[in-house]
Amino acid sequence: MKTDLHDMPDAQPQDELDERGKSRRTALSCMAWAGAGVLWTVSGGVPMSRLISSAEAAEVKTSSFSFVQISDSHIGFNKDPNTEPTSTLEEAVHQIGSMKKQPAFMIHTGDITHLSKPAQFDTATQIIGAAGMPVHYVPGEHDVLVEDGNPFFDRFSEQYGKGSNRHWYSFDQGGVHFIGLTNVIDLKGGGLGYLGDAQLAWLKSDLQGRSSSTPIVVFAHIPLWALYPQWGWGTDDSAQALALLKRFGSVTVLNGHVHQVAQKVEGEMRFYSAMSTAFPQPSPGDPAGPGPMKVGADRLRSMLGLREVTHVAGRERLAVVDTALAVKQS
């Protein structure tokens, strides 16, 4: 079942509780605007995020490495508030390419395209390829609109395996184990993501035998936490995946889909949603509902800003600094 962002159910009143006892106000307390790209640095086995524009000045130890996350490029989208999402994707890639200390690789957390068309994939991968680094992709629901997503998985067969029915993969970098999951096939009621028994069985096998001290980074399109299930901003069977990850001392979970940054800390797990490079979406529970949020051209890039997120040892909360991609000129 494919569910478009515009087909989500109506938002609930601000203080109405959902089935998990969470109110809209609770969800909003987790939200904040962020940027077109987040630079992740892994040092001493602990992933932390940094403002992209400050990466040049960062002192990076030889044992450390960084990677970049971008998301929701929606190449092919041509309506308000951004009729040219290629231009904002190019801006994000330019920022990455201009870093003096280049990241080891890039992660794209889905909705590369808007309508799953080959020309849209061609345009997106050409722009992203200009960064000159390996890129690891997972699909968004807009990338799997035709043929059960097979064109997407065939295009990125180096990750998934040519002719393979497996829609998930993992790799290791610098002592960190990365896991790319697909939760946009067979969406559940209201557009909730879904992993499925086969993927969960693979995840269990992939994690077996790994030391609990191994840092884990999981990335998928739809949130693996119940960010706002009324809008499909959650994954139906994610609790089973998170139970498998619970024994690890450092777990970072990255997603896209919601076109804004939200964060949550639950035990040793840290969850981060990424901003789109194409257009913003309303805050969860906004009466307008999910979908492209129409803003003037003079405001668009101010809502596609950058966020600096720093983990300070010994503190539970993350230190957050937001910086706009472009500030409106007076």
C-alpha atoms as a printed R data frame, in Angstrom:
    type eleno elety resid chain resno      x       y       z
1   ATOM     1    CA   MET     A     1  0.000   0.000   0.000
2   ATOM     2    CA   LYS     A     2  1.429   3.342  -1.031
3   ATOM     3    CA   THR     A     3  0.310   6.441   0.875
4   ATOM     4    CA   ASP     A     4  1.076   9.958  -0.321
5   ATOM     5    CA   LEU     A     5  1.961  12.657   2.184
6   ATOM     6    CA   HIS     A     6 -1.182  14.542   1.197
7   ATOM     7    CA   ASP     A     7 -3.451  11.595   2.089
8   ATOM     8    CA   MET     A     8 -2.721  11.567   5.811
9   ATOM     9    CA   PRO     A     9 -5.649  11.858   8.289
10  ATOM    10    CA   ASP     A    10 -6.629  15.187   9.750
11  ATOM    11    CA   ALA     A    11 -4.546  16.461  12.622
12  ATOM    12    CA   GLN     A    12 -5.811  16.080  16.153
13  ATOM    13    CA   PRO     A    13 -6.441  18.978  18.567
14  ATOM    14    CA   GLN     A    14 -3.327  20.192  20.291
15  ATOM    15    CA   ASP     A    15 -3.767  18.404  23.629
16  ATOM    16    CA   GLU     A    16 -5.608  15.281  22.482
17  ATOM    17    CA   LEU     A    17 -3.686  12.148  23.393
18  ATOM    18    CA   ASP     A    18 -2.822   9.531  20.810
19  ATOM    19    CA   GLU     A    19 -2.979   5.800  21.462
20  ATOM    20    CA   ARG     A    20  0.458   5.916  23.087
21  ATOM    21    CA   GLY     A    21 -0.539   8.674  25.484
22  ATOM    22    CA   LYS     A    22  1.470  11.358  23.690
23  ATOM    23    CA   SER     A    23  0.038  14.802  23.085
24  ATOM    24    CA   ARG     A    24  0.802  17.173  20.231
25  ATOM    25    CA   ARG     A    25  2.489  19.445  22.752
26  ATOM    26    CA   THR     A    26  4.800  16.569  23.733
27  ATOM    27    CA   ALA     A    27  5.706  16.025  20.115
28  ATOM    28    CA   LEU     A    28  6.324  19.703  19.545
29  ATOM    29    CA   SER     A    29  8.698  19.800  22.493
30  ATOM    30    CA   CYS     A    30 10.990  17.490  20.516
31  ATOM    31    CA   MET     A    31 10.953  19.596  17.357
32  ATOM    32    CA   ALA     A    32 13.188  22.344  16.028
33  ATOM    33    CA   TRP     A    33 14.066  23.620  12.568
34  ATOM    34    CA   ALA     A    34 17.374  22.549  11.141
35  ATOM    35    CA   GLY     A    35 19.385  22.357   7.970
36  ATOM    36    CA   ALA     A    36 19.845  20.965   4.543
37  ATOM    37    CA   GLY     A    37 22.656  18.749   5.793
38  ATOM    38    CA   VAL     A    38 24.055  17.487   9.084
39  ATOM    39    CA   LEU     A    39 27.735  16.607   9.515
40  ATOM    40    CA   TRP     A    40 28.225  13.586  11.735
41  ATOM    41    CA   THR     A    41 31.590  12.978  13.403
42  ATOM    42    CA   VAL     A    42 32.526   9.695  15.073
43  ATOM    43    CA   SER     A    43 35.229  10.075  17.694
44  ATOM    44    CA   GLY     A    44 36.112   7.502  20.295
45  ATOM    45    CA   GLY     A    45 33.187   5.398  19.092
46  ATOM    46    CA   VAL     A    46 30.560   8.054  19.864
47  ATOM    47    CA   PRO     A    47 28.690   9.694  16.950
48  ATOM    48    CA   MET     A    48 27.884  13.392  17.333
49  ATOM    49    CA   SER     A    49 26.575  16.034  14.966
50  ATOM    50    CA   ARG     A    50 28.188  19.303  13.942
51  ATOM    51    CA   LEU     A    51 27.190  22.333  11.930
52  ATOM    52    CA   ILE     A    52 28.396  21.783   8.341
53  ATOM    53    CA   SER     A    53 29.821  25.284   7.978
54  ATOM    54    CA   SER     A    54 31.921  24.884  11.118
55  ATOM    55    CA   ALA     A    55 33.530  21.633   9.955
56  ATOM    56    CA   GLU     A    56 36.486  23.421   8.422
57  ATOM    57    CA   ALA     A    57 37.534  24.744  11.810
58  ATOM    58    CA   ALA     A    58 37.005  21.492  13.701
59  ATOM    59    CA   GLU     A    59 40.024  19.686  15.003
60  ATOM    60    CA   VAL     A    60 39.573  16.078  13.924
61  ATOM    61    CA   LYS     A    61 41.743  13.391  15.444
62  ATOM    62    CA   THR     A    62 43.366  10.893  13.128
63  ATOM    63    CA   SER     A    63 41.262   8.110  14.666
64  ATOM    64    CA   SER     A    64 38.029   9.980  13.838
65  ATOM    65    CA   PHE     A    65 35.969  10.230  10.698
66  ATOM    66    CA   SER     A    66 32.898  12.144   9.645
67  ATOM    67    CA   PHE     A    67 29.970  11.552   7.345
68  ATOM    68    CA   VAL     A    68 27.171  13.705   5.993
69  ATOM    69    CA   GLN     A    69 23.437  13.081   6.018
70  ATOM    70    CA   ILE     A    70 21.097  14.717   3.509
71  ATOM    71    CA   SER     A    71 17.479  13.833   2.882
72  ATOM    72    CA   ASP     A    72 14.262  14.407   0.939
73  ATOM    73    CA   SER     A    73 15.654  16.006  -2.211
74  ATOM    74    CA   HIS     A    74 12.348  15.463  -4.075
75  ATOM    75    CA   ILE     A    75 13.862  16.030  -7.501
76  ATOM    76    CA   GLY     A    76 10.896  16.489  -9.847
77  ATOM    77    CA   PHE     A    77  8.811  18.484  -7.388
78  ATOM    78    CA   ASN     A    78  7.831  21.747  -9.105
79  ATOM    79    CA   LYS     A    79  5.313  23.544  -6.925
80  ATOM    80    CA   ASP     A    80  5.355  26.052  -4.088
81  ATOM    81    CA   PRO     A    81  7.377  26.655  -2.074
82  ATOM    82    CA   ASN     A    82 10.278  25.404  -4.228
83  ATOM    83    CA   THR     A    83  9.818  25.001  -7.966
84  ATOM    84    CA   GLU     A    84 13.557  24.245  -8.386
85  ATOM    85    CA   PRO     A    85 14.636  21.689  -5.750
86  ATOM    86    CA   THR     A    86 17.694  20.959  -7.891
87  ATOM    87    CA   SER     A    87 19.089  24.361  -6.915
88  ATOM    88    CA   THR     A    88 18.775  23.811  -3.166
89  ATOM    89    CA   LEU     A    89 20.235  20.318  -3.473
90  ATOM    90    CA   GLU     A    90 23.153  21.820  -5.389
91  ATOM    91    CA   GLU     A    91 23.639  24.363  -2.583
92  ATOM    92    CA   ALA     A    92 23.792  21.607   0.035
93  ATOM    93    CA   VAL     A    93 26.257  19.580  -2.049
94  ATOM    94    CA   HIS     A    94 28.372  22.699  -2.656
95  ATOM    95    CA   GLN     A    95 28.676  23.232   1.100
96  ATOM    96    CA   ILE     A    96 29.834  19.655   1.511
97  ATOM    97    CA   GLY     A    97 32.301  19.904  -1.370
98  ATOM    98    CA   SER     A    98 33.813  23.105  -0.025
99  ATOM    99    CA   MET     A    99 34.817  21.554   3.295
100 ATOM   100    CA   LYS     A   100 38.586  21.478   3.755
101 ATOM   101    CA   LYS     A   101 38.320  18.231   5.714
102 ATOM   102    CA   GLN     A   102 36.177  15.996   3.544
103 ATOM   103    CA   PRO     A   103 33.749  13.524   5.145
104 ATOM   104    CA   ALA     A   104 34.347   9.835   4.472
105 ATOM   105    CA   PHE     A   105 30.941   9.360   2.834
106 ATOM   106    CA   MET     A   106 27.382  10.628   2.546
107 ATOM   107    CA   ILE     A   107 24.077   9.075   3.631
108 ATOM   108    CA   HIS     A   108 20.851   9.986   1.841
109 ATOM   109    CA   THR     A   109 17.789   9.024   3.868
110 ATOM   110    CA   GLY     A   110 15.277   8.825   1.060
111 ATOM   111    CA   ASP     A   111 12.833  10.623  -1.224
112 ATOM   112    CA   ILE     A   112 15.639  11.265  -3.642
113 ATOM   113    CA   THR     A   113 12.958  11.810  -6.279
114 ATOM   114    CA   HIS     A   114  9.364  12.955  -6.201
115 ATOM   115    CA   LEU     A   115  7.823  10.509  -8.688
116 ATOM   116    CA   SER     A   116 10.368   7.680  -9.052
117 ATOM   117    CA   LYS     A   117 11.142   8.625 -12.665
118 ATOM   118    CA   PRO     A   118 14.489   7.539 -14.166
119 ATOM   119    CA   ALA     A   119 15.331  11.096 -15.278
120 ATOM   120    CA   GLN     A   120 14.750  12.345 -11.732
121 ATOM   121    CA   PHE     A   121 17.119   9.717 -10.322
122 ATOM   122    CA   ASP     A   122 19.660  10.637 -13.000
123 ATOM   123    CA   THR     A   123 19.515  14.329 -12.078
124 ATOM   124    CA   ALA     A   124 19.741  13.679  -8.337
125 ATOM   125    CA   THR     A   125 22.661  11.257  -8.512
126 ATOM   126    CA   GLN     A   126 24.537  13.557 -10.891
127 ATOM   127    CA   ILE     A   127 24.212  16.489  -8.468
128 ATOM   128    CA   ILE     A   128 25.041  14.392  -5.403
129 ATOM   129    CA   GLY     A   129 27.943  12.748  -7.223
130 ATOM   130    CA   ALA     A   130 29.582  16.156  -7.560
131 ATOM   131    CA   ALA     A   131 30.502  15.884  -3.879
132 ATOM   132    CA   GLY     A   132 33.057  13.259  -4.925
133 ATOM   133    CA   MET     A   133 32.497  10.726  -2.147
134 ATOM   134    CA   PRO     A   134 30.741   7.381  -1.633
135 ATOM   135    CA   VAL     A   135 26.995   7.699  -1.047
136 ATOM   136    CA   HIS     A   136 24.781   5.225   0.803
137 ATOM   137    CA   TYR     A   137 21.083   5.430  -0.066
138 ATOM   138    CA   VAL     A   138 17.868   4.143   1.460
139 ATOM   139    CA   PRO     A   139 14.524   4.720  -0.290
140 ATOM   140    CA   GLY     A   140 11.676   7.015   0.632
141 ATOM   141    CA   GLU     A   141  8.085   6.268  -0.327
142 ATOM   142    CA   HIS     A   142  8.432   8.621  -3.308
143 ATOM   143    CA   ASP     A   143 11.310   6.473  -4.625
144 ATOM   144    CA   VAL     A   144  9.309   3.231  -4.777
145 ATOM   145    CA   LEU     A   145  6.109   4.328  -6.526
146 ATOM   146    CA   VAL     A   146  6.523   1.911  -9.462
147 ATOM   147    CA   GLU     A   147  7.158  -1.842  -9.750
148 ATOM   148    CA   ASP     A   148  7.372  -2.347  -5.986
149 ATOM   149    CA   GLY     A   149 10.478  -0.186  -5.921
150 ATOM   150    CA   ASN     A   150 12.533  -2.571  -8.069
151 ATOM   151    CA   PRO     A   151 13.933   0.267 -10.263
152 ATOM   152    CA   PHE     A   152 15.341   1.899  -7.111
153 ATOM   153    CA   PHE     A   153 16.945  -1.292  -5.796
154 ATOM   154    CA   ASP     A   154 18.318  -2.191  -9.237
155 ATOM   155    CA   ARG     A   155 19.829   1.283  -9.609
156 ATOM   156    CA   PHE     A   156 21.658   0.954  -6.297
157 ATOM   157    CA   SER     A   157 22.404  -2.756  -6.647
158 ATOM   158    CA   GLU     A   158 25.988  -2.267  -5.423
159 ATOM   159    CA   GLN     A   159 24.467  -1.794  -1.968
160 ATOM   160    CA   TYR     A   160 21.588  -4.245  -2.114
161 ATOM   161    CA   GLY     A   161 23.002  -6.923  -4.411
162 ATOM   162    CA   LYS     A   162 22.159  -7.306  -8.085
163 ATOM   163    CA   GLY     A   163 19.006  -9.358  -8.597
164 ATOM   164    CA   SER     A   164 18.549  -9.609  -4.825
165 ATOM   165    CA   ASN     A   165 15.175  -9.368  -3.121
166 ATOM   166    CA   ARG     A   166 16.888  -8.001  -0.028
167 ATOM   167    CA   HIS     A   167 16.064  -4.366   0.602
168 ATOM   168    CA   TRP     A   168 18.473  -3.731   3.475
169 ATOM   169    CA   TYR     A   169 22.234  -3.808   4.041
170 ATOM   170    CA   SER     A   170 25.037  -2.986   6.461
171 ATOM   171    CA   PHE     A   171 28.668  -1.928   6.349
172 ATOM   172    CA   ASP     A   172 31.488  -1.030   8.720
173 ATOM   173    CA   GLN     A   173 33.623   2.087   8.903
174 ATOM   174    CA   GLY     A   174 36.251   2.924  11.500
175 ATOM   175    CA   GLY     A   175 34.862   0.514  14.091
176 ATOM   176    CA   VAL     A   176 31.276   1.720  13.645
177 ATOM   177    CA   HIS     A   177 28.583  -0.589  12.241
178 ATOM   178    CA   PHE     A   178 26.100   1.070   9.856
179 ATOM   179    CA   ILE     A   179 22.712  -0.437   9.020
180 ATOM   180    CA   GLY     A   180 20.502   0.801   6.165
181 ATOM   181    CA   LEU     A   181 16.853  -0.253   6.551
182 ATOM   182    CA   THR     A   182 13.835   0.063   4.255
183 ATOM   183    CA   ASN     A   183 10.511   0.922   5.894
184 ATOM   184    CA   VAL     A   184  8.574   2.373   2.947
185 ATOM   185    CA   ILE     A   185  7.312  -0.846   1.312
186 ATOM   186    CA   ASP     A   186  3.757  -1.940   2.253
187 ATOM   187    CA   LEU     A   187  3.033   1.106   4.361
188 ATOM   188    CA   LYS     A   188  0.524   0.548   7.137
189 ATOM   189    CA   GLY     A   189 -2.599   2.499   8.075
190 ATOM   190    CA   GLY     A   190 -2.122   6.255   8.031
191 ATOM   191    CA   GLY     A   191  1.186   5.875   6.199
192 ATOM   192    CA   LEU     A   192  3.138   4.271   9.046
193 ATOM   193    CA   GLY     A   193  6.401   2.679   8.005
194 ATOM   194    CA   TYR     A   194  6.876  -1.083   8.048
195 ATOM   195    CA   LEU     A   195  9.969  -3.286   8.304
196 ATOM   196    CA   GLY     A   196  8.469  -6.773   8.081
197 ATOM   197    CA   ASP     A   197  9.458 -10.154   9.495
198 ATOM   198    CA   ALA     A   198 12.156 -10.905   6.906
199 ATOM   199    CA   GLN     A   199 14.002  -7.640   7.530
200 ATOM   200    CA   LEU     A   200 13.722  -8.033  11.308
201 ATOM   201    CA   ALA     A   201 15.114 -11.573  11.079
202 ATOM   202    CA   TRP     A   202 18.021 -10.270   8.991
203 ATOM   203    CA   LEU     A   203 18.663  -7.488  11.519
204 ATOM   204    CA   LYS     A   204 18.793 -10.002  14.355
205 ATOM   205    CA   SER     A   205 21.305 -12.095  12.420
206 ATOM   206    CA   ASP     A   206 23.366  -9.044  11.434
207 ATOM   207    CA   LEU     A   207 23.718  -7.966  15.068
208 ATOM   208    CA   GLN     A   208 24.478 -11.409  16.486
209 ATOM   209    CA   GLY     A   209 28.036 -11.849  17.628
210 ATOM   210    CA   ARG     A   210 28.746  -8.128  17.707
211 ATOM   211    CA   SER     A   211 30.070  -6.726  20.950
212 ATOM   212    CA   SER     A   212 27.665  -4.514  22.865
213 ATOM   213    CA   SER     A   213 30.408  -1.881  22.852
214 ATOM   214    CA   THR     A   214 30.235  -1.595  19.040
215 ATOM   215    CA   PRO     A   215 28.799   1.821  18.064
216 ATOM   216    CA   ILE     A   216 25.743   1.353  15.828
217 ATOM   217    CA   VAL     A   217 24.286   3.830  13.325
218 ATOM   218    CA   VAL     A   218 20.901   2.925  11.816
219 ATOM   219    CA   PHE     A   219 19.394   4.933   8.969
220 ATOM   220    CA   ALA     A   220 15.968   4.703   7.336
221 ATOM   221    CA   HIS     A   221 13.480   7.073   5.747
222 ATOM   222    CA   ILE     A   222 10.480   7.065   8.098
223 ATOM   223    CA   PRO     A   223 11.203   7.627  11.811
224 ATOM   224    CA   LEU     A   224 11.780   4.493  13.873
225 ATOM   225    CA   TRP     A   225 10.253   6.279  16.849
226 ATOM   226    CA   ALA     A   226  6.665   7.437  17.315
227 ATOM   227    CA   LEU     A   227  7.291  11.046  16.338
228 ATOM   228    CA   TYR     A   228  3.670  11.682  15.276
229 ATOM   229    CA   PRO     A   229  1.881   8.462  14.245
230 ATOM   230    CA   GLN     A   230 -1.303  10.334  13.280
231 ATOM   231    CA   TRP     A   231  0.592  11.594  10.230
232 ATOM   232    CA   GLY     A   232  2.433   8.364   9.566
233 ATOM   233    CA   TRP     A   233  5.538   9.719  11.273
234 ATOM   234    CA   GLY     A   234  6.519   6.429  12.849
235 ATOM   235    CA   THR     A   235  7.115   2.768  11.984
236 ATOM   236    CA   ASP     A   236  4.514   0.134  12.844
237 ATOM   237    CA   ASP     A   237  6.918  -2.610  13.967
238 ATOM   238    CA   SER     A   238  9.910  -0.519  15.009
239 ATOM   239    CA   ALA     A   239  9.681  -1.670  18.646
240 ATOM   240    CA   GLN     A   240 10.985  -5.082  17.568
241 ATOM   241    CA   ALA     A   241 13.993  -3.521  15.845
242 ATOM   242    CA   LEU     A   242 14.762  -1.245  18.770
243 ATOM   243    CA   ALA     A   243 14.593  -4.204  21.171
244 ATOM   244    CA   LEU     A   244 17.387  -5.860  19.172
245 ATOM   245    CA   LEU     A   245 19.485  -2.693  19.466
246 ATOM   246    CA   LYS     A   246 18.884  -2.092  23.157
247 ATOM   247    CA   ARG     A   247 21.947  -4.016  24.370
248 ATOM   248    CA   PHE     A   248 24.377  -1.725  22.534
249 ATOM   249    CA   GLY     A   249 25.986   1.133  24.424
250 ATOM   250    CA   SER     A   250 25.887   3.661  21.555
251 ATOM   251    CA   VAL     A   251 23.028   3.649  19.016
252 ATOM   252    CA   THR     A   252 22.328   6.565  16.674
253 ATOM   253    CA   VAL     A   253 19.176   6.387  14.532
254 ATOM   254    CA   LEU     A   254 18.829   8.750  11.553
255 ATOM   255    CA   ASN     A   255 15.777   9.365   9.373
256 ATOM   256    CA   GLY     A   256 14.213  11.808   6.947
257 ATOM   257    CA   HIS     A   257 10.537  12.024   5.842
258 ATOM   258    CA   VAL     A   258  9.373  14.799   8.177
259 ATOM   259    CA   HIS     A   259 11.420  17.602   6.547
260 ATOM   260    CA   GLN     A   260 12.500  19.100   9.853
261 ATOM   261    CA   VAL     A   261 14.818  18.121  12.654
262 ATOM   262    CA   ALA     A   262 13.438  16.385  15.701
263 ATOM   263    CA   GLN     A   263 15.484  14.631  18.326
264 ATOM   264    CA   LYS     A   264 14.841  12.156  21.080
265 ATOM   265    CA   VAL     A   265 17.043  10.401  23.615
266 ATOM   266    CA   GLU     A   266 15.883   7.072  24.989
267 ATOM   267    CA   GLY     A   267 18.439   5.291  27.150
268 ATOM   268    CA   GLU     A   268 21.550   4.803  25.011
269 ATOM   269    CA   MET     A   269 19.629   5.458  21.770
270 ATOM   270    CA   ARG     A   270 19.598   8.848  20.109
271 ATOM   271    CA   PHE     A   271 17.098   9.582  17.343
272 ATOM   272    CA   TYR     A   272 17.503  12.398  14.798
273 ATOM   273    CA   SER     A   273 15.205  13.439  11.939
274 ATOM   274    CA   ALA     A   274 16.758  15.453   9.122
275 ATOM   275    CA   MET     A   275 15.661  18.516   7.231
276 ATOM   276    CA   SER     A   276 14.736  18.289   3.566
277 ATOM   277    CA   THR     A   277 16.794  19.978   0.876
278 ATOM   278    CA   ALA     A   278 13.549  20.732  -1.012
279 ATOM   279    CA   PHE     A   279 10.799  22.174   1.201
280 ATOM   280    CA   PRO     A   280  9.669  22.334   4.832
281 ATOM   281    CA   GLN     A   281  6.698  20.575   6.362
282 ATOM   282    CA   PRO     A   282  4.476  21.860   9.192
283 ATOM   283    CA   SER     A   283  5.162  21.003  12.803
284 ATOM   284    CA   PRO     A   284  3.386  17.810  13.903
285 ATOM   285    CA   GLY     A   285 -0.285  18.346  14.623
286 ATOM   286    CA   ASP     A   286 -0.490  21.630  12.731
287 ATOM   287    CA   PRO     A   287 -4.063  22.111  11.438
288 ATOM   288    CA   ALA     A   288 -2.722  22.379   7.872
289 ATOM   289    CA   GLY     A   289 -1.640  18.739   7.994
290 ATOM   290    CA   PRO     A   290  1.498  17.194   6.484
291 ATOM   291    CA   GLY     A   291  2.833  18.070   3.064
292 ATOM   292    CA   PRO     A   292  4.813  20.913   1.482
293 ATOM   293    CA   MET     A   293  4.531  24.026   3.620
294 ATOM   294    CA   LYS     A   294  4.045  27.043   1.396
295 ATOM   295    CA   VAL     A   295  6.305  29.950   2.288
296 ATOM   296    CA   GLY     A   296  7.502  32.913   0.272
297 ATOM   297    CA   ALA     A   297 10.684  32.741  -1.760
298 ATOM   298    CA   ASP     A   298 12.223  35.250   0.635
299 ATOM   299    CA   ARG     A   299 11.670  32.809   3.513
300 ATOM   300    CA   LEU     A   300 12.388  29.441   1.923
301 ATOM   301    CA   ARG     A   301 16.123  29.264   2.531
302 ATOM   302    CA   SER     A   302 15.706  30.644   6.024
303 ATOM   303    CA   MET     A   303 13.632  27.521   6.707
304 ATOM   304    CA   LEU     A   304 16.236  25.297   5.071
305 ATOM   305    CA   GLY     A   305 18.842  26.326   7.587
306 ATOM   306    CA   LEU     A   306 21.617  24.410   9.317
307 ATOM   307    CA   ARG     A   307 21.652  23.066  12.832
308 ATOM   308    CA   GLU     A   308 24.680  22.457  15.005
309 ATOM   309    CA   VAL     A   309 24.131  19.584  17.417
310 ATOM   310    CA   THR     A   310 26.913  18.841  19.912
311 ATOM   311    CA   HIS     A   311 27.054  15.977  22.372
312 ATOM   312    CA   VAL     A   312 28.854  16.969  25.557
313 ATOM   313    CA   ALA     A   313 30.188  14.082  27.620
314 ATOM   314    CA   GLY     A   314 28.422  13.796  30.939
315 ATOM   315    CA   ARG     A   315 25.306  15.674  29.817
316 ATOM   316    CA   GLU     A   316 22.051  14.011  28.852
317 ATOM   317    CA   ARG     A   317 20.820  16.828  26.617
318 ATOM   318    CA   LEU     A   318 22.306  17.882  23.317
319 ATOM   319    CA   ALA     A   319 23.509  21.447  22.804
320 ATOM   320    CA   VAL     A   320 21.699  22.849  19.750
321 ATOM   321    CA   VAL     A   321 22.461  25.957  17.668
322 ATOM   322    CA   ASP     A   322 20.371  26.767  14.588
323 ATOM   323    CA   THR     A   323 21.769  28.753  11.668
324 ATOM   324    CA   ALA     A   324 19.705  29.700   8.606
325 ATOM   325    CA   LEU     A   325 20.924  28.670   5.169
326 ATOM   326    CA   ALA     A   326 20.126  32.192   3.993
327 ATOM   327    CA   VAL     A   327 18.996  35.193   5.988
328 ATOM   328    CA   LYS     A   328 16.431  37.560   4.523
329 ATOM   329    CA   GLN     A   329 18.077  40.820   3.548
330 ATOM   330    CA   SER     A   330 16.508  43.992   4.970
